[in-house]
Amino acid sequence: MPLVIAPQNVELMILRVLADEKDKKHFESLGIAVNQKIMVLSNTNGSVILKVKEGRLALDRNIATKIVVTVC
């Protein structure tokens, strides 16, 4: 499922990042990579706040739709 419709406060695993190589490398530098565990802390109109490792990261709707996750 796309990250924008993922449930909140549930551990998720990233299955796929639908972006070009340049953007994928940028996402990886932020901790968003395939098989990485994340959690949606807040979802407002498609914009999400994630818990990634020990930090928090805010993504807008356009970026969040490119990240495919599953419930762990």
PQR file with spaces between the fields and no chain letter, atoms N, CA, C, O and H, PARSE charges and radii, in Angstrom:
ATOM       1  N    MET     1       0.843   -1.174    0.000 -0.4000 1.5000
ATOM       2  CA   MET     1       0.000    0.000    0.000 -0.0000 2.0000
ATOM       3  C    MET     1       0.888    1.237    0.000  0.5500 1.7000
ATOM       4  O    MET     1       1.987    1.207    0.554 -0.5500 1.4000
ATOM       5  N    PRO     2       0.430    2.314   -0.609 -0.5600 1.5000
ATOM       6  CA   PRO     2       1.205    3.561   -0.553  0.2800 2.0000
ATOM       7  C    PRO     2       1.246    4.104    0.875  0.5500 1.7000
ATOM       8  O    PRO     2       0.324    3.877    1.659 -0.5500 1.4000
ATOM       9  N    LEU     3       2.286    4.801    1.196 -0.4000 1.5000
ATOM      10  CA   LEU     3       2.475    5.333    2.537 -0.0000 2.0000
ATOM      11  C    LEU     3       1.343    6.274    2.959  0.5500 1.7000
ATOM      12  O    LEU     3       1.033    6.372    4.147 -0.5500 1.4000
ATOM      13  H    LEU     3       3.035    4.985    0.559  0.4000 1.0000
ATOM      14  N    VAL     4       0.724    6.966    1.997 -0.4000 1.5000
ATOM      15  CA   VAL     4      -0.323    7.934    2.341 -0.0000 2.0000
ATOM      16  C    VAL     4      -1.563    7.275    2.941  0.5500 1.7000
ATOM      17  O    VAL     4      -2.332    7.946    3.630 -0.5500 1.4000
ATOM      18  H    VAL     4       0.976    6.887    1.032  0.4000 1.0000
ATOM      19  N    ILE     5      -1.781    5.978    2.697 -0.4000 1.5000
ATOM      20  CA   ILE     5      -2.957    5.300    3.263 -0.0000 2.0000
ATOM      21  C    ILE     5      -2.574    4.268    4.326  0.5500 1.7000
ATOM      22  O    ILE     5      -3.416    3.478    4.754 -0.5500 1.4000
ATOM      23  H    ILE     5      -1.157    5.433    2.137  0.4000 1.0000
ATOM      24  N    ALA     6      -1.327    4.271    4.747 -0.4000 1.5000
ATOM      25  CA   ALA     6      -0.863    3.327    5.769 -0.0000 2.0000
ATOM      26  C    ALA     6      -1.425    3.707    7.137  0.5500 1.7000
ATOM      27  O    ALA     6      -1.631    4.888    7.417 -0.5500 1.4000
ATOM      28  H    ALA     6      -0.643    4.912    4.399  0.4000 1.0000
ATOM      29  N    PRO     7      -1.673    2.713    7.987 -0.5600 1.5000
ATOM      30  CA   PRO     7      -2.193    3.001    9.331  0.2800 2.0000
ATOM      31  C    PRO     7      -1.153    3.690   10.209  0.5500 1.7000
ATOM      32  O    PRO     7       0.053    3.537   10.015 -0.5500 1.4000
ATOM      33  N    GLN     8      -1.646    4.445   11.169 -0.4000 1.5000
ATOM      34  CA   GLN     8      -0.761    5.152   12.090 -0.0000 2.0000
ATOM      35  C    GLN     8      -0.374    4.252   13.261  0.5500 1.7000
ATOM      36  O    GLN     8      -1.107    3.332   13.626 -0.5500 1.4000
ATOM      37  H    GLN     8      -2.626    4.570   11.327  0.4000 1.0000
ATOM      38  N    ASN     9       0.779    4.532   13.834 -0.4000 1.5000
ATOM      39  CA   ASN     9       1.278    3.852   15.031 -0.0000 2.0000
ATOM      40  C    ASN     9       1.382    2.340   14.878  0.5500 1.7000
ATOM      41  O    ASN     9       1.191    1.599   15.843 -0.5500 1.4000
ATOM      42  H    ASN     9       1.374    5.279   13.537  0.4000 1.0000
ATOM      43  N    VAL    10       1.683    1.885   13.672 -0.4000 1.5000
ATOM      44  CA   VAL    10       1.891    0.473   13.370 -0.0000 2.0000
ATOM      45  C    VAL    10       3.245    0.367   12.666  0.5500 1.7000
ATOM      46  O    VAL    10       3.559    1.178   11.794 -0.5500 1.4000
ATOM      47  H    VAL    10       1.838    2.486   12.888  0.4000 1.0000
ATOM      48  N    GLU    11       4.035   -0.622   13.041 -0.4000 1.5000
ATOM      49  CA   GLU    11       5.333   -0.794   12.396 -0.0000 2.0000
ATOM      50  C    GLU    11       5.132   -1.246   10.954  0.5500 1.7000
ATOM      51  O    GLU    11       4.397   -2.198   10.689 -0.5500 1.4000
ATOM      52  H    GLU    11       3.780   -1.280   13.749  0.4000 1.0000
ATOM      53  N    LEU    12       5.785   -0.563   10.034 -0.4000 1.5000
ATOM      54  CA   LEU    12       5.673   -0.831    8.605 -0.0000 2.0000
ATOM      55  C    LEU    12       7.045   -1.146    8.042  0.5500 1.7000
ATOM      56  O    LEU    12       8.063   -0.719    8.587 -0.5500 1.4000
ATOM      57  H    LEU    12       6.381    0.210   10.250  0.4000 1.0000
ATOM      58  N    MET    13       7.071   -1.900    6.943 -0.4000 1.5000
ATOM      59  CA   MET    13       8.316   -2.176    6.244 -0.0000 2.0000
ATOM      60  C    MET    13       8.194   -1.626    4.829  0.5500 1.7000
ATOM      61  O    MET    13       7.178   -1.815    4.159 -0.5500 1.4000
ATOM      62  H    MET    13       6.244   -2.247    6.500  0.4000 1.0000
ATOM      63  N    ILE    14       9.236   -0.952    4.389 -0.4000 1.5000
ATOM      64  CA   ILE    14       9.256   -0.395    3.035 -0.0000 2.0000
ATOM      65  C    ILE    14       9.530   -1.517    2.045  0.5500 1.7000
ATOM      66  O    ILE    14      10.530   -2.227    2.150 -0.5500 1.4000
ATOM      67  H    ILE    14      10.061   -0.799    4.933  0.4000 1.0000
ATOM      68  N    LEU    15       8.622   -1.668    1.078 -0.4000 1.5000
ATOM      69  CA   LEU    15       8.777   -2.698    0.050 -0.0000 2.0000
ATOM      70  C    LEU    15       9.433   -2.150   -1.209  0.5500 1.7000
ATOM      71  O    LEU    15      10.232   -2.830   -1.853 -0.5500 1.4000
ATOM      72  H    LEU    15       7.809   -1.092    0.993  0.4000 1.0000
ATOM      73  N    ARG    16       9.086   -0.902   -1.555 -0.4000 1.5000
ATOM      74  CA   ARG    16       9.552   -0.338   -2.809 -0.0000 2.0000
ATOM      75  C    ARG    16       9.551    1.177   -2.715  0.5500 1.7000
ATOM      76  O    ARG    16       8.710    1.763   -2.033 -0.5500 1.4000
ATOM      77  H    ARG    16       8.437   -0.349   -1.032  0.4000 1.0000
ATOM      78  N    VAL    17      10.489    1.808   -3.398 -0.4000 1.5000
ATOM      79  CA   VAL    17      10.518    3.259   -3.531 -0.0000 2.0000
ATOM      80  C    VAL    17      10.442    3.557   -5.028  0.5500 1.7000
ATOM      81  O    VAL    17      11.359    3.235   -5.783 -0.5500 1.4000
ATOM      82  H    VAL    17      11.172    1.332   -3.952  0.4000 1.0000
ATOM      83  N    LEU    18       9.343    4.171   -5.440 -0.4000 1.5000
ATOM      84  CA   LEU    18       9.092    4.432   -6.857 -0.0000 2.0000
ATOM      85  C    LEU    18       9.663    5.797   -7.234  0.5500 1.7000
ATOM      86  O    LEU    18       8.943    6.793   -7.291 -0.5500 1.4000
ATOM      87  H    LEU    18       8.599    4.432   -4.826  0.4000 1.0000
ATOM      88  N    ALA    19      10.965    5.822   -7.490 -0.4000 1.5000
ATOM      89  CA   ALA    19      11.642    7.070   -7.830 -0.0000 2.0000
ATOM      90  C    ALA    19      12.860    6.752   -8.684  0.5500 1.7000
ATOM      91  O    ALA    19      13.274    5.598   -8.792 -0.5500 1.4000
ATOM      92  H    ALA    19      11.550    5.012   -7.444  0.4000 1.0000
ATOM      93  N    ASP    20      13.423    7.784   -9.284 -0.4000 1.5000
ATOM      94  CA   ASP    20      14.639    7.566  -10.069 -0.0000 2.0000
ATOM      95  C    ASP    20      15.832    7.379   -9.124  0.5500 1.7000
ATOM      96  O    ASP    20      15.712    7.575   -7.915 -0.5500 1.4000
ATOM      97  H    ASP    20      13.086    8.721   -9.196  0.4000 1.0000
ATOM      98  N    GLU    21      16.955    7.007   -9.675 -0.4000 1.5000
ATOM      99  CA   GLU    21      18.128    6.658   -8.854 -0.0000 2.0000
ATOM     100  C    GLU    21      18.610    7.824   -7.984  0.5500 1.7000
ATOM     101  O    GLU    21      19.020    7.619   -6.841 -0.5500 1.4000
ATOM     102  H    GLU    21      17.053    6.847  -10.657  0.4000 1.0000
ATOM     103  N    LYS    22      18.562    9.028   -8.518 -0.4000 1.5000
ATOM     104  CA   LYS    22      18.998   10.197   -7.757 -0.0000 2.0000
ATOM     105  C    LYS    22      18.129   10.377   -6.511  0.5500 1.7000
ATOM     106  O    LYS    22      18.642   10.592   -5.412 -0.5500 1.4000
ATOM     107  H    LYS    22      18.229    9.195   -9.446  0.4000 1.0000
ATOM     108  N    ASP    23      16.808   10.286   -6.695 -0.4000 1.5000
ATOM     109  CA   ASP    23      15.892   10.444   -5.563 -0.0000 2.0000
ATOM     110  C    ASP    23      16.017    9.282   -4.578  0.5500 1.7000
ATOM     111  O    ASP    23      15.933    9.493   -3.368 -0.5500 1.4000
ATOM     112  H    ASP    23      16.392   10.111   -7.587  0.4000 1.0000
ATOM     113  N    LYS    24      16.216    8.064   -5.075 -0.4000 1.5000
ATOM     114  CA   LYS    24      16.387    6.914   -4.194 -0.0000 2.0000
ATOM     115  C    LYS    24      17.594    7.093   -3.285  0.5500 1.7000
ATOM     116  O    LYS    24      17.533    6.773   -2.098 -0.5500 1.4000
ATOM     117  H    LYS    24      16.285    7.893   -6.058  0.4000 1.0000
ATOM     118  N    LYS    25      18.683    7.598   -3.834 -0.4000 1.5000
ATOM     119  CA   LYS    25      19.881    7.825   -3.018 -0.0000 2.0000
ATOM     120  C    LYS    25      19.610    8.890   -1.956  0.5500 1.7000
ATOM     121  O    LYS    25      20.092    8.783   -0.828 -0.5500 1.4000
ATOM     122  H    LYS    25      18.732    7.858   -4.799  0.4000 1.0000
ATOM     123  N    HIS    26      18.841    9.914   -2.315 -0.4000 1.5000
ATOM     124  CA   HIS    26      18.485   10.947   -1.337 -0.0000 2.0000
ATOM     125  C    HIS    26      17.619   10.344   -0.231  0.5500 1.7000
ATOM     126  O    HIS    26      17.848   10.606    0.949 -0.5500 1.4000
ATOM     127  H    HIS    26      18.450   10.001   -3.231  0.4000 1.0000
ATOM     128  N    PHE    27      16.629    9.543   -0.610 -0.4000 1.5000
ATOM     129  CA   PHE    27      15.762    8.892    0.381 -0.0000 2.0000
ATOM     130  C    PHE    27      16.587    7.998    1.300  0.5500 1.7000
ATOM     131  O    PHE    27      16.375    7.990    2.512 -0.5500 1.4000
ATOM     132  H    PHE    27      16.443    9.331   -1.569  0.4000 1.0000
ATOM     133  N    GLU    28      17.529    7.242    0.728 -0.4000 1.5000
ATOM     134  CA   GLU    28      18.376    6.357    1.534 -0.0000 2.0000
ATOM     135  C    GLU    28      19.202    7.149    2.540  0.5500 1.7000
ATOM     136  O    GLU    28      19.433    6.683    3.655 -0.5500 1.4000
ATOM     137  H    GLU    28      17.702    7.248   -0.257  0.4000 1.0000
ATOM     138  N    SER    29      19.644    8.331    2.159 -0.4000 1.5000
ATOM     139  CA   SER    29      20.408    9.158    3.095 -0.0000 2.0000
ATOM     140  C    SER    29      19.536    9.643    4.256  0.5500 1.7000
ATOM     141  O    SER    29      20.047    9.987    5.322 -0.5500 1.4000
ATOM     142  H    SER    29      19.456    8.710    1.252  0.4000 1.0000
ATOM     143  N    LEU    30      18.218    9.667    4.041 -0.4000 1.5000
ATOM     144  CA   LEU    30      17.271   10.053    5.091 -0.0000 2.0000
ATOM     145  C    LEU    30      16.784    8.853    5.903  0.5500 1.7000
ATOM     146  O    LEU    30      16.051    9.019    6.877 -0.5500 1.4000
ATOM     147  H    LEU    30      17.803    9.388    3.175  0.4000 1.0000
ATOM     148  N    GLY    31      17.189    7.648    5.506 -0.4000 1.5000
ATOM     149  CA   GLY    31      16.780    6.443    6.218 -0.0000 2.0000
ATOM     150  C    GLY    31      15.613    5.725    5.583  0.5500 1.7000
ATOM     151  O    GLY    31      15.093    4.768    6.157 -0.5500 1.4000
ATOM     152  H    GLY    31      17.785    7.513    4.714  0.4000 1.0000
ATOM     153  N    ILE    32      15.186    6.166    4.401 -0.4000 1.5000
ATOM     154  CA   ILE    32      14.071    5.528    3.706 -0.0000 2.0000
ATOM     155  C    ILE    32      14.647    4.629    2.620  0.5500 1.7000
ATOM     156  O    ILE    32      15.044    5.097    1.553 -0.5500 1.4000
ATOM     157  H    ILE    32      15.609    6.943    3.935  0.4000 1.0000
ATOM     158  N    ALA    33      14.686    3.334    2.910 -0.4000 1.5000
ATOM     159  CA   ALA    33      15.244    2.357    1.984 -0.0000 2.0000
ATOM     160  C    ALA    33      14.433    1.070    2.068  0.5500 1.7000
ATOM     161  O    ALA    33      13.717    0.842    3.043 -0.5500 1.4000
ATOM     162  H    ALA    33      14.364    2.954    3.777  0.4000 1.0000
ATOM     163  N    VAL    34      14.546    0.240    1.051 -0.4000 1.5000
ATOM     164  CA   VAL    34      13.839   -1.044    1.019 -0.0000 2.0000
ATOM     165  C    VAL    34      14.245   -1.875    2.230  0.5500 1.7000
ATOM     166  O    VAL    34      15.420   -1.925    2.594 -0.5500 1.4000
ATOM     167  H    VAL    34      15.127    0.426    0.259  0.4000 1.0000
ATOM     168  N    ASN    35      13.270   -2.522    2.847 -0.4000 1.5000
ATOM     169  CA   ASN    35      13.409   -3.367    4.037 -0.0000 2.0000
ATOM     170  C    ASN    35      13.679   -2.583    5.321  0.5500 1.7000
ATOM     171  O    ASN    35      13.999   -3.178    6.350 -0.5500 1.4000
ATOM     172  H    ASN    35      12.315   -2.482    2.551  0.4000 1.0000
ATOM     173  N    GLN    36      13.555   -1.272    5.275 -0.4000 1.5000
ATOM     174  CA   GLN    36      13.700   -0.435    6.467 -0.0000 2.0000
ATOM     175  C    GLN    36      12.356   -0.385    7.196  0.5500 1.7000
ATOM     176  O    GLN    36      11.311   -0.279    6.555 -0.5500 1.4000
ATOM     177  H    GLN    36      13.295   -0.788    4.439  0.4000 1.0000
ATOM     178  N    LYS    37      12.375   -0.458    8.513 -0.4000 1.5000
ATOM     179  CA   LYS    37      11.151   -0.361    9.303 -0.0000 2.0000
ATOM     180  C    LYS    37      10.901    1.096    9.670  0.5500 1.7000
ATOM     181  O    LYS    37      11.805    1.809   10.106 -0.5500 1.4000
ATOM     182  H    LYS    37      13.224   -0.544    9.034  0.4000 1.0000
ATOM     183  N    ILE    38       9.643    1.525    9.482 -0.4000 1.5000
ATOM     184  CA   ILE    38       9.232    2.892    9.791 -0.0000 2.0000
ATOM     185  C    ILE    38       7.879    2.848   10.484  0.5500 1.7000
ATOM     186  O    ILE    38       7.255    1.791   10.568 -0.5500 1.4000
ATOM     187  H    ILE    38       8.909    0.945    9.128  0.4000 1.0000
ATOM     188  N    MET    39       7.428    3.988   10.978 -0.4000 1.5000
ATOM     189  CA   MET    39       6.107    4.089   11.595 -0.0000 2.0000
ATOM     190  C    MET    39       5.516    5.452   11.253  0.5500 1.7000
ATOM     191  O    MET    39       6.198    6.472   11.351 -0.5500 1.4000
ATOM     192  H    MET    39       7.936    4.847   10.909  0.4000 1.0000
ATOM     193  N    VAL    40       4.243    5.467   10.849 -0.4000 1.5000
ATOM     194  CA   VAL    40       3.550    6.730   10.584 -0.0000 2.0000
ATOM     195  C    VAL    40       3.049    7.263   11.920  0.5500 1.7000
ATOM     196  O    VAL    40       2.258    6.610   12.600 -0.5500 1.4000
ATOM     197  H    VAL    40       3.689    4.638   10.769  0.4000 1.0000
ATOM     198  N    LEU    41       3.510    8.445   12.288 -0.4000 1.5000
ATOM     199  CA   LEU    41       3.081    9.073   13.533 -0.0000 2.0000
ATOM     200  C    LEU    41       1.877    9.971   13.309  0.5500 1.7000
ATOM     201  O    LEU    41       1.030   10.105   14.192 -0.5500 1.4000
ATOM     202  H    LEU    41       4.153    8.975   11.735  0.4000 1.0000
ATOM     203  N    SER    42       1.794   10.591   12.128 -0.4000 1.5000
ATOM     204  CA   SER    42       0.710   11.511   11.822 -0.0000 2.0000
ATOM     205  C    SER    42       0.471   11.509   10.320  0.5500 1.7000
ATOM     206  O    SER    42       1.408   11.384    9.530 -0.5500 1.4000
ATOM     207  H    SER    42       2.483   10.482   11.411  0.4000 1.0000
ATOM     208  N    ASN    43      -0.805   11.649    9.930 -0.4000 1.5000
ATOM     209  CA   ASN    43      -1.164   11.713    8.522 -0.0000 2.0000
ATOM     210  C    ASN    43      -2.249   12.770    8.370  0.5500 1.7000
ATOM     211  O    ASN    43      -3.365   12.600    8.861 -0.5500 1.4000
ATOM     212  H    ASN    43      -1.566   11.751   10.572  0.4000 1.0000
ATOM     213  N    THR    44      -1.915   13.866    7.686 -0.4000 1.5000
ATOM     214  CA   THR    44      -2.858   14.954    7.485 -0.0000 2.0000
ATOM     215  C    THR    44      -2.938   15.275    5.999  0.5500 1.7000
ATOM     216  O    THR    44      -1.986   15.799    5.420 -0.5500 1.4000
ATOM     217  H    THR    44      -1.008   14.004    7.287  0.4000 1.0000
ATOM     218  N    ASN    45      -4.067   14.963    5.385 -0.4000 1.5000
ATOM     219  CA   ASN    45      -4.285   15.222    3.954 -0.0000 2.0000
ATOM     220  C    ASN    45      -3.188   14.626    3.074  0.5500 1.7000
ATOM     221  O    ASN    45      -2.823   15.213    2.055 -0.5500 1.4000
ATOM     222  H    ASN    45      -4.840   14.538    5.855  0.4000 1.0000
ATOM     223  N    GLY    46      -2.669   13.483    3.455 -0.4000 1.5000
ATOM     224  CA   GLY    46      -1.641   12.805    2.667 -0.0000 2.0000
ATOM     225  C    GLY    46      -0.226   13.137    3.072  0.5500 1.7000
ATOM     226  O    GLY    46       0.690   12.375    2.764 -0.5500 1.4000
ATOM     227  H    GLY    46      -2.965   13.007    4.283  0.4000 1.0000
ATOM     228  N    SER    47      -0.014   14.250    3.754 -0.4000 1.5000
ATOM     229  CA   SER    47       1.316   14.577    4.276 -0.0000 2.0000
ATOM     230  C    SER    47       1.529   13.762    5.539  0.5500 1.7000
ATOM     231  O    SER    47       0.638   13.685    6.385 -0.5500 1.4000
ATOM     232  H    SER    47      -0.759   14.869    4.005  0.4000 1.0000
ATOM     233  N    VAL    48       2.693   13.158    5.675 -0.4000 1.5000
ATOM     234  CA   VAL    48       2.932   12.252    6.797 -0.0000 2.0000
ATOM     235  C    VAL    48       4.149   12.657    7.611  0.5500 1.7000
ATOM     236  O    VAL    48       5.093   13.256    7.095 -0.5500 1.4000
ATOM     237  H    VAL    48       3.417   13.221    4.988  0.4000 1.0000
ATOM     238  N    ILE    49       4.109   12.319    8.891 -0.4000 1.5000
ATOM     239  CA   ILE    49       5.270   12.424    9.761 -0.0000 2.0000
ATOM     240  C    ILE    49       5.627   11.002   10.139  0.5500 1.7000
ATOM     241  O    ILE    49       4.802   10.258   10.669 -0.5500 1.4000
ATOM     242  H    ILE    49       3.342   11.833    9.310  0.4000 1.0000
ATOM     243  N    LEU    50       6.869   10.632    9.859 -0.4000 1.5000
ATOM     244  CA   LEU    50       7.336    9.266   10.073 -0.0000 2.0000
ATOM     245  C    LEU    50       8.332    9.197   11.209  0.5500 1.7000
ATOM     246  O    LEU    50       9.056   10.153   11.489 -0.5500 1.4000
ATOM     247  H    LEU    50       7.540   11.237    9.428  0.4000 1.0000
ATOM     248  N    LYS    51       8.352    8.050   11.853 -0.4000 1.5000
ATOM     249  CA   LYS    51       9.454    7.714   12.748 -0.0000 2.0000
ATOM     250  C    LYS    51      10.370    6.819   11.927  0.5500 1.7000
ATOM     251  O    LYS    51       9.993    5.717   11.528 -0.5500 1.4000
ATOM     252  H    LYS    51       7.764    7.274   11.626  0.4000 1.0000
ATOM     253  N    VAL    52      11.573    7.309   11.683 -0.4000 1.5000
ATOM     254  CA   VAL    52      12.578    6.565   10.926 -0.0000 2.0000
ATOM     255  C    VAL    52      13.779    6.392   11.837  0.5500 1.7000
ATOM     256  O    VAL    52      14.424    7.369   12.218 -0.5500 1.4000
ATOM     257  H    VAL    52      11.879    8.204   12.007  0.4000 1.0000
ATOM     258  N    LYS    53      14.077    5.155   12.182 -0.4000 1.5000
ATOM     259  CA   LYS    53      15.130    4.837   13.150 -0.0000 2.0000
ATOM     260  C    LYS    53      14.816    5.587   14.439  0.5500 1.7000
ATOM     261  O    LYS    53      13.776    5.328   15.044 -0.5500 1.4000
ATOM     262  H    LYS    53      13.553    4.361   11.873  0.4000 1.0000
ATOM     263  N    GLU    54      15.663    6.496   14.881 -0.4000 1.5000
ATOM     264  CA   GLU    54      15.421    7.214   16.138 -0.0000 2.0000
ATOM     265  C    GLU    54      14.952    8.654   15.909  0.5500 1.7000
ATOM     266  O    GLU    54      14.840    9.425   16.862 -0.5500 1.4000
ATOM     267  H    GLU    54      16.508    6.706   14.389  0.4000 1.0000
ATOM     268  N    GLY    55      14.677    9.022   14.656 -0.4000 1.5000
ATOM     269  CA   GLY    55      14.280   10.397   14.347 -0.0000 2.0000
ATOM     270  C    GLY    55      12.907   10.479   13.720  0.5500 1.7000
ATOM     271  O    GLY    55      12.238    9.468   13.510 -0.5500 1.4000
ATOM     272  H    GLY    55      14.767    8.396   13.882  0.4000 1.0000
ATOM     273  N    ARG    56      12.501   11.696   13.427 -0.4000 1.5000
ATOM     274  CA   ARG    56      11.225   11.951   12.765 -0.0000 2.0000
ATOM     275  C    ARG    56      11.489   12.650   11.443  0.5500 1.7000
ATOM     276  O    ARG    56      12.447   13.411   11.301 -0.5500 1.4000
ATOM     277  H    ARG    56      13.045   12.517   13.598  0.4000 1.0000
ATOM     278  N    LEU    57      10.612   12.375   10.469 -0.4000 1.5000
ATOM     279  CA   LEU    57      10.772   12.923    9.140 -0.0000 2.0000
ATOM     280  C    LEU    57       9.399   13.274    8.588  0.5500 1.7000
ATOM     281  O    LEU    57       8.480   12.459    8.663 -0.5500 1.4000
ATOM     282  H    LEU    57       9.834   11.757   10.584  0.4000 1.0000
ATOM     283  N    ALA    58       9.243   14.467    8.037 -0.4000 1.5000
ATOM     284  CA   ALA    58       7.986   14.894    7.433 -0.0000 2.0000
ATOM     285  C    ALA    58       8.102   14.787    5.914  0.5500 1.7000
ATOM     286  O    ALA    58       9.083   15.234    5.321 -0.5500 1.4000
ATOM     287  H    ALA    58       9.990   15.130    7.976  0.4000 1.0000
ATOM     288  N    LEU    59       7.079   14.184    5.294 -0.4000 1.5000
ATOM     289  CA   LEU    59       7.035   14.036    3.840 -0.0000 2.0000
ATOM     290  C    LEU    59       5.720   14.585    3.315  0.5500 1.7000
ATOM     291  O    LEU    59       4.672   14.390    3.931 -0.5500 1.4000
ATOM     292  H    LEU    59       6.282   13.821    5.777  0.4000 1.0000
ATOM     293  N    ASP    60       5.770   15.279    2.168 -0.4000 1.5000
ATOM     294  CA   ASP    60       4.518   15.751    1.580 -0.0000 2.0000
ATOM     295  C    ASP    60       3.851   14.619    0.805  0.5500 1.7000
ATOM     296  O    ASP    60       4.432   13.552    0.612 -0.5500 1.4000
ATOM     297  H    ASP    60       6.621   15.437    1.668  0.4000 1.0000
ATOM     298  N    ARG    61       2.636   14.870    0.372 -0.4000 1.5000
ATOM     299  CA   ARG    61       1.822   13.843   -0.284 -0.0000 2.0000
ATOM     300  C    ARG    61       2.493   13.290   -1.537  0.5500 1.7000
ATOM     301  O    ARG    61       2.441   12.084   -1.778 -0.5500 1.4000
ATOM     302  H    ARG    61       2.164   15.737    0.530  0.4000 1.0000
ATOM     303  N    ASN    62       3.125   14.155   -2.344 -0.4000 1.5000
ATOM     304  CA   ASN    62       3.754   13.710   -3.592 -0.0000 2.0000
ATOM     305  C    ASN    62       4.857   12.694   -3.334  0.5500 1.7000
ATOM     306  O    ASN    62       4.982   11.714   -4.070 -0.5500 1.4000
ATOM     307  H    ASN    62       3.166   15.134   -2.149  0.4000 1.0000
ATOM     308  N    ILE    63       5.633   12.911   -2.327 -0.4000 1.5000
ATOM     309  CA   ILE    63       6.723   11.975   -1.996 -0.0000 2.0000
ATOM     310  C    ILE    63       6.174   10.721   -1.339  0.5500 1.7000
ATOM     311  O    ILE    63       6.615    9.613   -1.644 -0.5500 1.4000
ATOM     312  H    ILE    63       5.532   13.707   -1.729  0.4000 1.0000
ATOM     313  N    ALA    64       5.206   10.891   -0.430 -0.4000 1.5000
ATOM     314  CA   ALA    64       4.655    9.750    0.314 -0.0000 2.0000
ATOM     315  C    ALA    64       3.968    8.745   -0.607  0.5500 1.7000
ATOM     316  O    ALA    64       3.932    7.555   -0.294 -0.5500 1.4000
ATOM     317  H    ALA    64       4.847   11.791   -0.183  0.4000 1.0000
ATOM     318  N    THR    65       3.421    9.199   -1.736 -0.4000 1.5000
ATOM     319  CA   THR    65       2.763    8.269   -2.654 -0.0000 2.0000
ATOM     320  C    THR    65       3.774    7.399   -3.392  0.5500 1.7000
ATOM     321  O    THR    65       3.394    6.377   -3.963 -0.5500 1.4000
ATOM     322  H    THR    65       3.450   10.166   -1.990  0.4000 1.0000
ATOM     323  N    LYS    66       5.050    7.776   -3.395 -0.4000 1.5000
ATOM     324  CA   LYS    66       6.089    7.012   -4.096 -0.0000 2.0000
ATOM     325  C    LYS    66       6.675    5.907   -3.232  0.5500 1.7000
ATOM     326  O    LYS    66       7.513    5.138   -3.704 -0.5500 1.4000
ATOM     327  H    LYS    66       5.359    8.606   -2.931  0.4000 1.0000
ATOM     328  N    ILE    67       6.256    5.813   -1.984 -0.4000 1.5000
ATOM     329  CA   ILE    67       6.804    4.832   -1.049 -0.0000 2.0000
ATOM     330  C    ILE    67       5.747    3.765   -0.772  0.5500 1.7000
ATOM     331  O    ILE    67       4.665    4.071   -0.270 -0.5500 1.4000
ATOM     332  H    ILE    67       5.576    6.438   -1.600  0.4000 1.0000
ATOM     333  N    VAL    68       6.064    2.521   -1.100 -0.4000 1.5000
ATOM     334  CA   VAL    68       5.146    1.396   -0.935 -0.0000 2.0000
ATOM     335  C    VAL    68       5.574    0.610    0.300  0.5500 1.7000
ATOM     336  O    VAL    68       6.736    0.225    0.431 -0.5500 1.4000
ATOM     337  H    VAL    68       6.943    2.273   -1.507  0.4000 1.0000
ATOM     338  N    VAL    69       4.607    0.372    1.217 -0.4000 1.5000
ATOM     339  CA   VAL    69       4.911   -0.294    2.484 -0.0000 2.0000
ATOM     340  C    VAL    69       3.954   -1.453    2.727  0.5500 1.7000
ATOM     341  O    VAL    69       2.949   -1.604    2.033 -0.5500 1.4000
ATOM     342  H    VAL    69       3.663    0.684    1.111  0.4000 1.0000
ATOM     343  N    THR    70       4.286   -2.273    3.727 -0.4000 1.5000
ATOM     344  CA   THR    70       3.417   -3.326    4.204 -0.0000 2.0000
ATOM     345  C    THR    70       3.519   -3.350    5.730  0.5500 1.7000
ATOM     346  O    THR    70       4.509   -2.895    6.304 -0.5500 1.4000
ATOM     347  H    THR    70       5.103   -2.151    4.291  0.4000 1.0000
ATOM     348  N    VAL    71       2.493   -3.881    6.369 -0.4000 1.5000
ATOM     349  CA   VAL    71       2.503   -4.011    7.825 -0.0000 2.0000
ATOM     350  C    VAL    71       3.429   -5.167    8.190  0.5500 1.7000
ATOM     351  O    VAL    71       3.372   -6.231    7.574 -0.5500 1.4000
ATOM     352  H    VAL    71       1.689   -4.251    5.902  0.4000 1.0000
ATOM     353  N    CYS    72       4.272   -4.958    9.183 -0.4000 1.5000
ATOM     354  CA   CYS    72       5.206   -6.008    9.637 -0.0000 2.0000
ATOM     355  C    CYS    72       4.471   -7.090   10.405  0.5500 1.7000
ATOM     356  O    CYS    72       5.089   -8.051   10.862 -0.5500 1.4000
ATOM     357  H    CYS    72       4.318   -4.093    9.683  0.4000 1.0000
